Amino acid sequence: MSFNITFNGAVKTYDKPVSVLDVVGKSRDIVCAYVNNRVRELTYVMEADSTVVALTVKDRDAKPTYEASLRFIVAMAMRNILPKADIRFSYNVSRSIFLQVLTPGIVVNPQMVAKLEKEMERIVKEDYPLVRSIVSKEEAKKVFTKEGYKDKVEIIQYRPEKTCHLYDCNGYKNYMYNRMVPSTGYVNKWKLKYYHPGIVIQYPRPEVGGEIPPFEEAPTFGRTLKRAHQWAVATRFDSIVNINHRIEKDGDIDVITLGEQRHNRQLCELGQLVEDNKEEIRLICIAGPSSSGKTTFANRLRIELLSRGIDPIRISMDDYYLPRDQAPKDENGEPDLEAVDALDVALFNENMADLISGEEVELPKFDFKLGHRVKGRTLKVPDNQPIIIEGIHALNDRMTESIPQHQKFKIFIAPQGQINIDNHNPLSLTDLRLLRRIVRDYQFRGSSAIETMSMWASVRKGEFKWIYKTQEGANFVFNSFLPEELSVMKKYAMPLLQAIEVENPYFPVAERLIRMLKFFDDMSDEWVPCNSILREFIGGSCYADV
């Protein structure tokens, strides 16, 4: 029976099964494709009417395929040059992957990097096929045991399906929990950099048009990731398996309390820093990417400072939004509400300077229903009372250029979890924040998961443009990640994601998030404290009306 394939506006009829690769051609720029709106490998075989859209490294939904295939090749090359070396991948500075050697006695050095690069070049040049097979979980365990991948054997028990996928590349077997390119020759863009104590691996990014972005040092971010990893290893929260084991062994209360105690320690450390400099600090500026927990954090910081005899006031930067018709326009001619010039920068500077000078100021309040500012509260701030400002541009010096630097204390907040599915497969911090936002927007704003996903690309664009670089000027970075949050949010997020139909443009995103969540043990939210940052997303926060 014949069927039709639509590709690039043309319809072609076939009378026998055909692969995506046969339809889109052999261009190495194409790494995967939408087939009836599902991301499929180029080796996927079609036997019924289908619409095919080719995806390159310029496309967001192709990035996971390219990145997973690159990690596969790196792992294969490392196995070839150092058969006894166990390695771990994580995400690192400059939007890169970080390779760490776990085996004691094997030290990464420039010579190793050069050898790895040469072997990767050879593997890519040979263009070995990546052949997928479906095997039972028991068979997969045997393969991984033979390869020495104990971590992969352990995670399989949490896989709800009865089967697993394996990829064979010239005798090397592995699985990266993602779709793969047809052969190694497709992974032809990457850079390696010796970056003590490991190796930075850069690759094409869709947000920069499918190019490899220039490497940018980010020491503050790097130190934050290092501390997050050290804590995760010390407390055994560094992988899904270990998190699940802790839930099963120690119970919900211990796991939740451990995460909350870490937040308490950070708040205590932060409070001490502010107290030690309270004679100088007039503005406490809090910023971070979407769904970092800024609102709850600002409330908890206020309580921490109150316990030290410091009585701050809070001012929301959202009250300084300009009317939508005065906001700058993006490249599509739409109001760019993520831009700093969407705020009344001059008025904010004037109000902050007047307050710090001891003058009485009538603050604005933005009425989101009316779409413009109305009269707000009138304030006069004593010399010993700092002002907490919170917003995505709070660390941008344009917003506070009238205030001397020594009078500002800058705090960057973001969830910096260092969790892996297994050693070769790190979890995305961006996907963690997207899950937070999906759950929160549904709980409190009546927004579907699809509506939240539709805005995410714009949100991310604004983060890269306006937020991430400000982290490096921060006096303190607060890691808002909680080890229990994905286990708790699973029951909230799964129904929202599973309700997205295959035909929907955001189904590939939902599918990716489901693949991540399914490995986590479920956890009740009964013991999550009312002042937890997690409550900002799942509900039940004692700060909901503050």
C-alpha positions as CSV (number, residue, x, y, z in Angstrom):
1,M,0.0,0.0,0.0
2,S,1.4,3.4,-1.0
3,F,1.8,6.4,1.3
4,N,2.8,10.1,0.9
5,I,5.7,11.9,2.5
6,T,5.6,15.7,2.6
7,F,9.0,17.4,2.7
8,N,9.9,21.0,2.0
9,G,6.4,21.6,0.6
10,A,6.7,18.7,-1.9
11,V,4.7,15.5,-1.7
12,K,6.2,12.2,-2.8
13,T,4.6,8.8,-3.0
14,Y,6.3,5.7,-1.8
15,D,5.2,2.0,-2.1
16,K,7.7,0.6,0.4
17,P,9.2,1.7,3.8
18,V,11.6,4.7,3.6
19,S,14.0,6.2,6.1
20,V,14.1,9.9,7.0
21,L,17.6,9.9,5.7
22,D,16.4,8.8,2.2
23,V,13.9,11.7,2.2
24,V,16.1,14.6,3.6
25,G,19.3,13.7,1.8
26,K,22.8,13.1,3.0
27,S,23.7,16.7,4.1
28,R,25.7,16.5,7.3
29,D,24.1,19.7,8.5
30,I,20.9,17.8,9.2
31,V,21.2,15.8,12.5
32,C,17.6,14.7,13.1
33,A,14.0,15.6,11.9
34,Y,10.5,16.1,12.9
35,V,8.3,13.3,11.7
36,N,4.7,14.2,12.2
37,N,6.0,16.6,14.9
38,R,8.0,14.1,16.8
39,V,11.8,14.3,16.9
40,R,13.1,11.3,15.1
41,E,16.5,10.0,14.2
42,L,17.5,10.1,10.5
43,T,17.5,6.3,10.5
44,Y,13.8,6.2,11.5
45,V,11.7,4.3,9.0
46,M,8.3,5.6,7.8
47,E,5.5,3.3,6.5
48,A,2.5,5.7,6.5
49,D,1.7,9.3,5.5
50,S,4.1,11.6,7.1
51,T,5.3,15.2,7.2
52,V,9.1,15.6,7.6
53,V,11.0,18.7,8.7
54,A,14.7,18.6,8.7
55,L,16.5,19.9,11.9
56,T,20.1,21.3,12.0
57,V,22.2,22.5,14.9
58,K,20.5,25.9,14.5
59,D,17.3,24.3,15.8
60,R,16.7,24.0,19.6
61,D,15.1,20.5,19.3
62,A,18.2,19.2,17.5
63,K,20.7,20.3,20.2
64,P,20.0,17.3,22.5
65,T,20.7,14.9,19.6
66,Y,23.9,16.5,18.6
67,E,25.1,16.9,22.2
68,A,24.3,13.3,23.1
69,S,26.1,12.0,20.0
70,L,29.1,14.1,20.9
71,R,29.2,12.8,24.4
72,F,29.0,9.2,23.0
73,I,32.0,9.9,20.7
74,V,34.0,11.5,23.6
75,A,33.3,8.5,25.8
76,M,34.2,6.1,23.0
77,A,37.5,7.9,22.3
78,M,38.3,7.9,26.0
79,R,37.7,4.2,26.3
80,N,40.0,3.7,23.3
81,I,42.9,5.8,24.7
82,L,42.4,5.0,28.4
83,P,40.4,1.8,28.8
84,K,40.5,1.9,32.6
85,A,39.4,5.5,33.0
86,D,36.0,6.2,34.4
87,I,34.7,9.6,33.3
88,R,31.8,11.9,34.2
89,F,30.2,14.6,32.2
90,S,28.6,17.7,33.6
91,Y,27.5,21.2,32.4
92,N,30.0,24.0,32.9
93,V,30.9,27.6,32.1
94,S,30.5,29.1,28.7
95,R,27.6,26.7,27.8
96,S,30.0,23.8,27.6
97,I,30.3,20.2,28.7
98,F,32.9,19.3,31.3
99,L,34.7,16.0,31.3
100,Q,36.1,14.8,34.6
101,V,38.2,11.7,35.1
102,L,37.0,9.8,38.2
103,T,39.6,7.1,38.4
104,P,42.3,7.8,41.0
105,G,45.8,8.2,39.7
106,I,44.7,9.3,36.2
107,V,45.5,13.0,35.9
108,V,44.2,15.2,33.0
109,N,46.8,17.2,31.3
110,P,47.3,18.9,27.9
111,Q,48.9,15.8,26.4
112,M,45.8,13.8,27.3
113,V,43.6,16.4,25.7
114,A,45.7,16.3,22.5
115,K,45.5,12.5,22.4
116,L,41.7,12.6,23.0
117,E,41.3,15.1,20.2
118,K,43.3,13.0,17.7
119,E,41.2,9.9,18.5
120,M,37.9,11.8,18.2
121,E,39.1,13.2,14.8
122,R,39.8,9.6,13.7
123,I,36.4,8.3,14.8
124,V,34.6,11.1,13.1
125,K,36.7,10.6,9.9
126,E,35.9,6.9,9.9
127,D,32.2,7.8,9.9
128,Y,31.3,4.7,11.9
129,P,27.5,3.9,12.0
130,L,25.7,4.3,15.3
131,V,23.4,1.2,15.3
132,R,20.5,1.2,17.7
133,S,19.0,-2.0,19.1
134,I,16.2,-2.6,21.6
135,V,17.1,-5.1,24.3
136,S,15.6,-6.3,27.6
137,K,16.7,-4.5,30.7
138,E,18.5,-7.7,31.8
139,E,20.4,-7.8,28.6
140,A,21.3,-4.1,28.9
141,K,22.6,-4.8,32.5
142,K,24.9,-7.6,31.1
143,V,26.3,-5.2,28.5
144,F,26.9,-2.4,30.9
145,T,28.4,-4.8,33.5
146,K,30.9,-6.0,30.8
147,E,31.7,-2.4,30.0
148,G,32.3,-1.6,33.6
149,Y,29.4,0.9,33.8
150,K,28.1,0.2,37.3
151,D,26.2,3.5,37.3
152,K,24.3,2.5,34.2
153,V,23.4,-0.9,35.7
154,E,22.0,0.9,38.7
155,I,19.8,3.4,36.9
156,I,18.1,0.7,34.8
157,Q,16.1,-0.5,37.8
158,Y,14.2,2.9,37.8
159,R,13.4,2.7,34.1
160,P,9.6,2.0,33.9
161,E,9.8,0.3,30.5
162,K,10.7,-3.4,30.2
163,T,13.3,-2.7,27.4
164,C,16.3,-0.4,26.8
165,H,18.0,1.1,23.8
166,L,21.6,0.4,23.1
167,Y,23.9,2.0,20.5
168,D,26.8,0.0,18.9
169,C,29.6,2.0,17.2
170,N,32.4,-0.2,15.9
171,G,32.0,-2.6,18.8
172,Y,31.6,0.1,21.5
173,K,28.2,0.0,23.2
174,N,26.6,2.8,25.2
175,Y,23.3,4.7,25.7
176,M,22.9,8.4,26.1
177,Y,19.2,8.6,26.9
178,N,18.6,10.5,23.7
179,R,18.3,10.2,19.9
180,M,21.5,9.9,18.0
181,V,22.9,10.8,14.6
182,P,23.3,8.0,12.0
183,S,27.1,7.9,12.1
184,T,30.0,9.6,13.7
185,G,30.8,11.8,10.7
186,Y,27.8,14.0,11.5
187,V,29.5,15.2,14.7
188,N,32.0,17.4,12.9
189,K,32.0,20.6,15.0
190,W,33.4,20.7,18.5
191,K,36.4,22.1,20.5
192,L,38.3,20.7,23.4
193,K,40.1,22.8,26.0
194,Y,42.2,21.7,28.9
195,Y,40.5,23.3,31.9
196,H,42.0,22.0,35.2
197,P,41.1,19.5,36.5
198,G,39.3,18.3,33.4
199,I,38.4,19.1,29.8
200,V,35.9,21.6,28.5
201,I,34.0,20.4,25.4
202,Q,32.3,23.1,23.3
203,Y,29.8,22.4,20.6
204,P,27.3,24.3,18.3
205,R,24.5,26.2,20.1
206,P,21.2,27.1,18.6
207,E,21.1,30.5,20.4
208,V,24.1,31.6,18.4
209,G,23.0,30.3,15.0
210,G,24.5,26.9,15.3
211,E,28.0,28.1,15.9
212,I,30.3,27.3,18.7
213,P,30.3,30.4,21.0
214,P,33.7,31.9,22.0
215,F,34.9,30.5,25.3
216,E,34.2,32.9,28.1
217,E,35.6,32.7,31.6
218,A,33.1,32.8,34.4
219,P,34.9,32.4,37.7
220,T,31.9,33.1,39.9
221,F,29.7,30.7,38.1
222,G,32.5,28.1,38.0
223,R,33.0,28.3,41.7
224,T,29.3,27.9,42.3
225,L,29.2,24.8,40.2
226,K,32.2,23.4,42.0
227,R,30.6,24.0,45.4
228,A,27.4,22.4,44.2
229,H,29.2,19.3,42.9
230,Q,31.2,19.0,46.2
231,W,28.1,19.2,48.3
232,A,26.2,16.7,46.0
233,V,29.0,14.2,46.3
234,A,29.4,14.6,50.0
235,T,25.7,14.2,50.7
236,R,25.1,11.6,47.9
237,F,22.7,13.7,45.9
238,D,24.9,13.7,42.8
239,S,22.8,11.3,40.7
240,I,19.2,10.1,40.3
241,V,20.1,6.7,41.7
242,N,21.7,8.2,44.8
243,I,18.7,10.6,45.3
244,N,16.3,7.6,45.0
245,H,18.4,5.5,47.4
246,R,18.4,8.3,50.0
247,I,14.6,8.6,49.7
248,E,14.2,4.9,50.1
249,K,16.7,4.5,52.9
250,D,16.4,7.7,54.9
251,G,12.8,8.7,54.1
252,D,11.2,11.9,52.9
253,I,11.7,14.0,56.1
254,D,15.5,13.5,56.1
255,V,15.9,14.3,52.4
256,I,13.8,17.4,52.6
257,T,15.4,18.6,55.8
258,L,18.9,18.2,54.3
259,G,18.0,20.3,51.3
260,E,16.4,23.0,53.4
261,Q,19.3,23.0,55.9
262,R,21.6,23.8,53.0
263,H,19.5,26.8,52.1
264,N,19.5,27.9,55.8
265,R,23.3,27.7,55.9
266,Q,23.6,29.8,52.7
267,L,21.2,32.4,54.2
268,C,23.2,32.5,57.5
269,E,26.4,33.0,55.5
270,L,24.8,35.7,53.5
271,G,23.3,37.4,56.5
272,Q,26.7,37.5,58.2
273,L,28.2,39.2,55.1
274,V,25.5,41.9,55.2
275,E,25.8,42.4,58.9
276,D,29.5,42.8,58.7
277,N,29.1,45.6,56.1
278,K,25.8,47.1,57.3
279,E,27.2,50.6,57.8
280,E,27.9,50.8,54.0
281,I,25.2,48.7,52.3
282,R,22.1,50.7,51.3
283,L,20.9,48.5,48.4
284,I,20.6,44.7,48.4
285,C,20.1,43.8,44.8
286,I,18.7,40.3,43.9
287,A,18.5,38.9,40.3
288,G,18.5,35.6,38.6
289,P,17.0,33.8,35.6
290,S,13.3,32.8,35.5
291,S,12.0,30.4,38.1
292,S,15.0,30.7,40.4
293,G,12.9,31.3,43.5
294,K,13.6,35.1,43.8
295,T,10.4,36.0,45.6
296,T,10.7,33.4,48.4
297,F,14.4,34.0,48.7
298,A,13.8,37.8,49.2
299,N,11.3,37.1,51.9
300,R,13.6,34.6,53.7
301,L,16.6,37.0,53.4
302,R,14.4,39.7,55.0
303,I,13.7,37.4,58.0
304,E,17.4,36.5,58.2
305,L,18.4,40.1,58.4
306,L,15.6,40.9,60.9
307,S,17.1,38.2,63.2
308,R,20.3,40.3,63.1
309,G,18.6,43.5,64.0
310,I,18.6,44.8,60.4
311,D,15.1,45.8,59.2
312,P,15.1,46.0,55.3
313,I,12.3,47.2,53.1
314,R,11.4,45.6,49.8
315,I,10.8,47.4,46.5
316,S,9.7,45.5,43.4
317,M,11.3,46.6,40.1
318,D,8.2,45.3,38.3
319,D,6.4,48.5,39.5
320,Y,8.6,50.5,37.2
321,Y,7.5,48.9,33.9
322,L,6.6,51.3,31.2
323,P,3.3,50.9,29.4
324,R,3.5,48.2,26.7
325,D,3.2,50.7,23.9
326,Q,6.4,52.4,25.3
327,A,8.4,49.3,25.6
328,P,11.3,48.6,23.2
329,K,10.5,46.3,20.3
330,D,12.2,43.0,19.5
331,E,13.2,41.9,16.0
332,N,9.6,40.8,15.3
333,G,8.2,44.2,16.2
334,E,6.7,42.9,19.5
335,P,7.1,44.6,22.9
336,D,10.4,43.3,24.4
337,L,9.4,43.0,28.1
338,E,12.7,41.3,29.0
339,A,14.7,44.4,28.0
340,V,16.1,46.8,30.6
341,D,14.5,49.7,28.7
342,A,11.1,48.2,29.3
343,L,11.5,49.7,32.7
344,D,11.6,53.4,33.6
345,V,15.3,53.4,34.3
346,A,15.5,57.2,35.0
347,L,12.7,57.1,37.5
348,F,14.0,54.1,39.3
349,N,17.5,55.7,39.7
350,E,15.9,58.9,40.9
351,N,13.7,57.2,43.5
352,M,16.6,55.0,44.8
353,A,18.9,58.0,45.1
354,D,16.2,60.1,46.9
355,L,15.4,57.3,49.3
356,I,19.0,56.8,50.3
357,S,19.4,60.5,50.7
358,G,16.6,60.3,53.3
359,E,13.9,62.0,51.3
360,E,10.3,61.0,51.3
361,V,9.3,59.4,48.0
362,E,6.0,58.4,46.4
363,L,6.6,55.1,44.7
364,P,4.8,53.9,41.7
365,K,2.8,50.6,41.5
366,F,2.2,48.9,38.2
367,D,-1.3,47.8,37.7
368,F,-1.0,44.8,35.4
369,K,-4.8,44.7,34.7
370,L,-4.7,48.4,33.6
371,G,-1.4,48.0,31.9
372,H,0.2,51.2,33.4
373,R,1.5,52.6,36.6
374,V,-0.7,54.0,39.4
375,K,0.1,55.7,42.7
376,G,1.9,53.5,45.2
377,R,3.0,53.8,48.8
378,T,5.0,56.8,50.2
379,L,8.3,55.9,51.9
380,K,11.1,57.5,53.8
381,V,14.0,55.3,54.7
382,P,16.3,55.8,57.7
383,D,20.1,55.6,57.3
384,N,20.2,52.2,59.0
385,Q,17.6,50.5,56.8
386,P,18.7,48.8,53.6
387,I,16.5,48.5,50.6
388,I,16.0,45.1,49.0
389,I,15.3,45.3,45.2
390,E,14.4,42.2,43.3
391,G,14.0,41.7,39.5
392,I,15.8,40.4,36.4
393,H,17.7,43.6,36.0
394,A,18.5,44.3,39.7
395,L,22.2,43.6,39.1
396,N,22.4,45.8,36.0
397,D,24.3,48.9,37.0
398,R,22.2,51.1,34.7
399,M,19.3,50.6,37.1
400,T,21.3,52.0,40.0
401,E,24.1,54.1,38.4
402,S,23.4,56.9,40.8
403,I,24.3,54.7,43.8
404,P,28.1,54.1,44.6
405,Q,29.2,50.6,44.1
406,H,30.3,50.2,47.8
407,Q,26.7,50.9,48.9
408,K,25.3,48.0,46.8
409,F,25.4,44.3,47.7
410,K,24.6,42.1,44.7
411,I,23.1,38.7,45.0
412,F,22.6,36.3,42.1
413,I,20.2,33.4,42.6
414,A,19.7,30.3,40.4
415,P,19.3,26.5,40.9
416,Q,22.7,25.0,40.3
417,G,22.0,21.3,40.7
418,Q,24.8,18.9,39.7
419,I,22.8,15.7,39.0
420,N,23.4,13.0,36.5
421,I,21.2,10.2,35.2
422,D,24.5,8.3,35.0
423,N,28.1,9.5,34.7
424,H,27.7,10.1,30.9
425,N,24.4,11.9,31.1
426,P,24.0,15.1,33.1
427,L,20.6,16.7,33.7
428,S,19.9,20.1,32.2
429,L,19.6,23.0,34.7
430,T,17.5,24.9,32.1
431,D,15.0,22.0,32.0
432,L,14.8,22.1,35.8
433,R,13.8,25.7,35.7
434,L,11.3,25.1,32.9
435,L,9.7,22.4,35.0
436,R,9.5,24.8,37.9
437,R,7.8,27.4,35.7
438,I,5.4,25.0,34.1
439,V,4.2,23.8,37.5
440,R,4.0,27.4,39.0
441,D,2.2,28.9,36.0
442,Y,-0.4,26.2,36.0
443,Q,-0.9,26.4,39.8
444,F,-1.1,30.2,40.1
445,R,-1.6,31.8,36.7
446,G,-3.9,29.3,35.0
447,S,-1.5,28.8,32.2
448,S,-1.1,25.4,30.4
449,A,2.2,23.8,30.0
450,I,1.9,24.7,26.3
451,E,1.5,28.4,27.0
452,T,4.6,28.3,29.3
453,M,6.7,26.5,26.7
454,S,5.6,28.9,24.0
455,M,7.2,31.8,26.0
456,W,10.3,29.9,27.0
457,A,12.4,30.7,24.0
458,S,11.8,34.5,24.5
459,V,12.6,34.1,28.2
460,R,15.9,32.3,27.5
461,K,16.9,34.9,24.9
462,G,16.4,37.6,27.5
463,E,18.4,35.7,30.1
464,F,21.4,35.3,27.8
465,K,21.2,39.0,26.8
466,W,20.5,40.6,30.2
467,I,21.0,38.3,33.1
468,Y,23.8,35.7,33.0
469,K,26.7,38.2,32.6
470,T,25.6,40.0,35.7
471,Q,26.4,36.9,37.8
472,E,30.1,37.7,37.5
473,G,29.7,41.0,39.4
474,A,27.7,39.4,42.3
475,N,28.9,39.6,45.9
476,F,27.1,36.3,46.6
477,V,25.6,33.5,44.6
478,F,22.7,31.7,46.2
479,N,22.1,28.2,44.9
480,S,18.3,27.6,45.1
481,F,18.4,24.0,44.0
482,L,16.8,21.4,46.3
483,P,17.7,17.7,46.0
484,E,14.0,16.6,46.5
485,E,12.4,19.0,44.1
486,L,12.1,16.8,41.0
487,S,10.8,13.9,43.0
488,V,8.2,16.2,44.6
489,M,7.3,18.1,41.3
490,K,6.9,14.9,39.4
491,K,3.3,14.3,40.4
492,Y,2.5,18.0,39.5
493,A,4.4,18.1,36.2
494,M,3.7,14.6,34.7
495,P,0.0,15.1,34.0
496,L,0.5,18.5,32.4
497,L,3.2,17.1,30.1
498,Q,1.4,13.9,29.3
499,A,-1.7,15.9,28.2
500,I,0.2,17.4,25.3
501,E,-0.8,15.7,22.1
502,V,1.7,14.4,19.6
503,E,0.5,17.0,17.0
504,N,1.3,19.9,19.2
505,P,4.5,21.9,18.3
506,Y,5.7,21.6,21.9
507,F,5.3,17.8,22.2
508,P,9.1,17.2,21.6
509,V,9.8,19.4,24.7
510,A,7.2,17.6,26.8
511,E,8.7,14.2,25.7
512,R,12.2,15.3,26.7
513,L,11.0,16.4,30.2
514,I,9.0,13.2,30.7
515,R,12.1,11.2,29.8
516,M,14.0,13.0,32.6
517,L,11.3,12.9,35.3
518,K,10.4,9.2,34.9
519,F,13.5,8.0,36.7
520,F,12.8,9.8,39.9
521,D,11.0,8.2,42.8
522,D,7.8,9.9,43.8
523,M,7.9,12.0,47.0
524,S,5.1,13.5,48.9
525,D,5.1,17.3,49.5
526,E,3.6,16.8,53.0
527,W,6.9,17.7,54.8
528,V,8.0,20.5,52.5
529,P,8.1,23.6,54.8
530,C,5.8,26.5,54.1
531,N,8.7,28.8,53.6
532,S,10.6,26.5,51.2
533,I,11.5,27.9,47.8
534,L,9.8,24.8,46.4
535,R,6.5,26.1,47.8
536,E,6.8,29.0,45.4
537,F,6.1,26.6,42.6
538,I,3.9,23.8,44.0
539,G,1.8,26.0,46.3
540,G,1.3,26.3,50.0
541,S,3.8,29.1,50.6
542,C,3.5,31.2,53.7
543,Y,4.7,34.1,51.5
544,A,1.9,33.8,48.9
545,D,0.2,37.0,50.0
546,V,3.3,38.9,51.2
